[in-house]
Amino acid sequence: ELLAHTVIIAPGAAAKWLRLPSEQRLNGSGVSACAVCDGFFYKGQELAIVGAGDTACEEALYLSNLSPMVHMIVRRDKMRASAVMQERVLKNPKIKVYWNSETMEILGDKLVEGVRIINNVTNEVTDIPVKGFFVAIGHQPNALPFKDYIDTDEQGYIKTICGSTRTNVAGVFAAGDVQDKTYRQAVTAAGSGCMAALDAERYLSAIGVH
């Protein structure tokens, strides 16, 4: 048991995966959950992305600036993304959408060589040759141990007071991806960590602890 005047919560968030054996085997060898982080390594190559929300659309659009063709795999016959994001994707000639489709296997021995998908309506199986496979089906904040004490939103992210890292509990601060569902970058997490440290220092001064 540890006693403290302040606590900074910063356990991050974990990417959601498809839980395919081939996905786990090729993770870091062509499989990624962050197009902004890793997309540049596959510049000039055809790529695949799975997902149907705003993040998936944003990452597909980003990858289309690097790739001659982005193959977007959508599980249902429609997306969850906003109408504006869907329109941008569907109008992009460098993004091909596969509706009603699921990933069966990521192909390749040591590096990604393609992806095998199945159409849930026709049962047609298709192999798509790609060099990179990006998973954009969401993240899960690692906030579960704190939910009984700290306010979280409907997705489980810790709520912080606008313009600060303060939570609903005095002396408790949250930093990084556990409270950031928008940016989720190392540099923004580091910045919010600095903010939390400053907020904690100010809190300690305010209660007379030096």
C-alpha distance (Angstrom), angle and dihedral (degrees) to the residues before:
residue distance angle dihedral
E1 . . .
L2 3.78 . .
L3 3.79 123.6 .
A4 3.79 120.5 -155.0
H5 3.79 141.2 158.1
T6 3.82 91.3 -135.5
V7 3.79 137.3 25.0
I8 3.80 128.4 -162.2
I9 3.81 113.6 -158.5
A10 3.81 112.0 -153.7
P11 3.83 111.9 148.0
G12 3.82 94.3 135.4
A13 3.78 128.4 -143.0
A14 3.78 131.0 -77.3
A15 3.79 124.0 -132.9
K16 3.79 115.9 -119.4
W17 3.79 112.9 -120.1
L18 3.80 135.7 -162.4
R19 3.82 89.6 -121.6
L20 3.78 94.8 -132.3
P21 3.83 117.6 152.5
S22 3.82 90.0 -130.9
E23 3.80 90.2 51.1
Q24 3.79 91.6 54.7
R25 3.80 92.7 43.7
L26 3.82 94.0 51.8
N27 3.79 97.2 38.0
G28 3.79 104.8 133.0
S29 3.81 91.5 14.2
G30 3.78 97.3 80.4
V31 3.80 99.5 -40.2
S32 3.79 116.4 98.7
A33 3.79 140.8 159.9
C34 3.81 94.1 -151.3
A35 3.79 120.4 63.1
V36 3.81 93.1 179.6
C37 3.82 90.2 52.9
D38 3.79 99.5 44.4
G39 3.79 108.7 14.5
F40 3.80 94.9 95.3
F41 3.82 91.1 62.9
Y42 3.81 88.3 67.1
K43 3.79 98.4 46.9
G44 3.80 111.5 155.1
Q45 3.83 93.5 17.1
E46 3.79 129.4 109.0
L47 3.80 110.8 -106.3
A48 3.80 140.1 -168.6
I49 3.79 130.0 -144.9
V50 3.78 129.3 -173.9
G51 3.80 121.8 -152.9
A52 3.78 142.6 78.7
G53 3.81 107.4 -145.0
D54 3.78 133.6 91.5
T55 3.80 91.7 -85.5
A56 3.81 92.1 53.4
C57 3.81 90.5 49.2
E58 3.79 92.6 47.5
E59 3.79 91.4 49.7
A60 3.81 92.8 45.6
L61 3.81 89.5 52.9
Y62 3.80 90.6 47.5
L63 3.80 91.8 50.0
S64 3.81 91.0 48.6
N65 3.80 87.4 67.1
L66 3.80 89.0 59.5
S67 3.80 103.4 32.6
P68 3.81 134.0 60.0
M69 3.83 88.8 -137.9
V70 3.80 133.9 11.5
H71 3.81 115.5 -161.5
M72 3.81 108.7 -151.9
I73 3.81 116.4 -160.5
V74 3.82 115.1 -154.6
R75 3.80 120.0 -175.3
R76 3.80 97.1 -150.7
D77 3.81 135.7 36.7
K78 3.80 91.1 -96.7
M79 3.79 140.6 33.8
R80 3.79 130.8 -114.2
A81 3.80 91.4 -141.7
S82 3.79 123.0 109.1
A83 3.80 117.4 -85.2
V84 3.80 91.4 -109.9
M85 3.82 93.3 53.6
Q86 3.80 92.2 45.7
E87 3.78 91.3 51.5
R88 3.79 92.2 51.3
V89 3.80 91.3 50.8
L90 3.80 96.4 45.0
K91 3.81 92.0 48.4
N92 3.80 92.9 50.6
P93 3.83 109.2 99.9
K94 3.81 90.5 -156.9
I95 3.83 93.9 60.9
K96 3.80 119.9 75.8
V97 3.81 115.2 -168.3
Y98 3.81 121.7 -150.4
W99 3.81 107.5 -158.7
N100 3.83 124.8 -155.9
S101 3.78 89.0 14.2
E102 3.79 135.8 135.9
T103 3.78 132.4 -169.5
M104 3.79 113.3 -108.0
E105 3.79 99.0 177.0
I106 3.78 142.3 -14.6
L107 3.78 107.6 -126.1
G108 3.78 125.6 -136.9
D109 3.78 141.3 77.5
K110 3.80 107.1 -127.6
L111 3.81 97.8 -7.8
V112 3.80 133.7 30.0
E113 3.80 110.7 -88.0
G114 3.78 100.0 165.9
V115 3.78 148.1 -36.4
R116 3.80 130.3 -108.0
I117 3.80 115.6 -145.4
I118 3.79 134.7 179.5
N119 3.79 127.5 -148.1
N120 3.80 108.0 -130.3
V121 3.80 92.4 -150.5
T122 3.81 102.7 44.6
N123 3.85 98.1 21.9
E124 3.80 87.1 -132.8
V125 3.81 112.8 156.9
T126 3.81 117.7 -145.9
D127 3.80 130.9 -173.9
I128 3.80 113.3 -150.5
P129 3.83 117.6 -165.7
V130 3.82 108.2 -133.3
K131 3.81 136.0 149.8
G132 3.79 97.9 -149.5
F133 3.79 133.3 39.3
F134 3.80 119.8 -163.8
V135 3.80 124.7 -165.9
A136 3.82 113.8 -151.1
I137 3.80 104.5 165.3
G138 3.78 96.1 121.8
H139 3.79 143.0 -86.7
Q140 3.78 133.1 -94.2
P141 3.82 115.4 -141.2
N142 3.80 112.9 -134.5
A143 3.80 91.4 -127.5
L144 3.80 101.2 113.8
P145 3.86 95.9 108.0
F146 3.81 89.7 56.5
K147 3.82 101.4 44.4
D148 3.80 94.2 98.0
Y149 3.79 90.8 58.1
I150 3.81 108.9 24.9
D151 3.81 127.9 56.4
T152 3.81 113.9 -111.3
D153 3.80 132.1 -178.1
E154 3.80 127.1 -117.2
Q155 3.81 90.7 -82.4
G156 3.80 93.8 50.5
Y157 3.81 98.3 -104.9
I158 3.80 115.5 141.4
K159 3.79 112.1 -107.3
T160 3.80 116.3 -127.4
I161 3.79 128.1 -171.0
C162 3.80 109.6 -98.6
G163 3.79 112.6 -92.3
S164 3.79 94.3 16.0
T165 3.80 143.5 58.0
R166 3.82 93.7 -117.4
T167 3.79 119.0 128.7
N168 3.81 128.8 -158.3
V169 3.82 89.5 -86.0
A170 3.81 116.4 76.9
G171 3.78 111.4 -115.8
V172 3.79 94.7 16.3
F173 3.82 118.5 108.6
A174 3.81 132.9 -179.2
A175 3.79 126.8 -149.6
G176 3.78 138.5 177.4
D177 3.77 130.3 11.1
V178 3.81 94.2 -20.4
Q179 3.81 86.5 76.2
D180 3.83 101.1 22.4
K181 3.81 117.5 78.4
T182 3.79 94.5 159.9
Y183 3.81 109.7 58.8
R184 3.84 108.0 13.9
Q185 3.79 95.5 -178.1
A186 3.80 129.2 141.2
V187 3.79 91.9 -122.3
T188 3.82 94.1 51.4
A189 3.81 90.6 45.7
A190 3.80 90.2 51.7
G191 3.79 90.0 48.9
S192 3.79 93.0 51.4
G193 3.81 88.7 47.6
C194 3.78 88.5 58.3
M195 3.81 89.3 47.9
A196 3.81 90.7 51.6
A197 3.79 91.4 50.8
L198 3.81 91.0 51.2
D199 3.81 91.8 45.6
A200 3.80 90.3 50.3
E201 3.80 92.0 48.5
R202 3.81 91.2 50.9
Y203 3.78 90.8 47.6
L204 3.81 91.6 52.1
S205 3.80 90.7 49.4
A206 3.80 90.8 49.0
I207 3.82 92.6 54.3
G208 3.80 92.1 44.1
V209 3.80 99.9 -107.1
H210 3.81 115.5 139.2
